[in-house]
Amino acid sequence: MAVTKVTPDGLSASKIGANLLINGACNVAQRPTVTGLGDTNGARTAIDMWLVDTDGSSSQGRFTSSQDSTSPTGFGNSHKIDTTTAESAVASGDLINVQIRNEAQNLQHLKWGTSSAESIQLSFWFRSPKTGTHCVSLYAQDSNRSMVKEFTIDSADTFEYQSLTFTGDTGGTAFADDTGAGFFVSFPLVCGSNYQISADTWTANNRYATSNQQNLLDNTSNDIYISGVSMIVGTSASSDDFEHEEYGTTLRKCQRYLYRITRASGDLGDIGTGMWASTTSFYALAHFPTSMRTVATMSISTATDIFVRLTSGTATSTAIELIGANEEVAFPLVTVSSGGTAGRAGLWGLLATDEFLQFSAEL
């Protein structure tokens, strides 16, 4: 039979695992809409893998983050940033940006810190309320070095495709082969002069924009949308190269960093099994769907949102605390007023619709 030859072009085409970023299509949003963002550094947005990097005065802009169906052709979702409090004037120390990170151990093949450092192509769809110059930055945490790139928006309130090359950093250090953060990809919404540098040059410290960056939060009518974010090795990418993957694959990747259990309407609410230690103490067990990046922390909508099933009826928690965990399982201790039988197994879960329990090992 005939043998088909694979051309060099075929070898360079988009492939599974090419995108160094997770959830660039904004398809996974385990959290609901998140409001009041802009004053807490490290606060998480509605879109998995994204967070807010901020500094400056308490009077600066605020926004709501949500998953939105307004999206470029070929995508079902975007990250919507809805200005709720305007930033009237940008002080030198003011900073608000949305950021996506990746894990350092996944970047060894870039060979940064050597003469063979690979360049990378960052591409994305961006919809802005303003035309003109915008910025995006790349920060390599282990090197403590940044590069800022400028891009231009030609039409306001229109998705436009951007593709930018970041040259490999030969002057920095190699990425640590560990579970810490490698790159920070930051889209500045507000950026004062303290955080500005010239474009296209690797520079010490974390910087986000040039002096041409605009204030994107200066009006409460401002909405910004981002989708289709991709980082690949090389210097060539097109709008057709985005690595789409099935939802379940992306969700599992995101659950390495955040596992959130939310009770949906009609669900029984059960999470897992456990054992009564006394009439008031129940040792619960939660299995993670995938190995988490590191030992997770636990949070819950309200401590009284947990129930434990009894022979007849349920007991409602008065408190819950995480008494042990590893990358595979967590061991919460649920305290109730009464009703348990020491040594007896049981089921535990969430009492009502929209209540949640989550485990975080985020970058």
Secondary structure, DSSP 8 states (H G I E B T S, - for coil): -------HHHHTS--TT--SSSSTT-----S--EEEETSSTT-B-SSTTEEEEEES-TTS-EEEEEEES---TT-S-EEEEEEEE---S--TT-EEEEEEEEEGGGGGGG-TTSTT---EEEEEEEE-SS-EEEEEEEEETTTTEEEEEEEEE-STTS-EEEEEEE---SSS----SSSSEEEEEEEEEEE-GGGB--TTS-EES---B-TT---TTSSTT-EEEEEEEEEEESS---TT------HHHHHHHHTTTEEEEE--TT---EEEEEEESSSSEEEE-EE-SS--SSS-EEEES-GGGEEEE-SSSEEEEEEEEEEEE-SSEEEEEEEESS---TT-EEEEEE-STT-EEEEE---
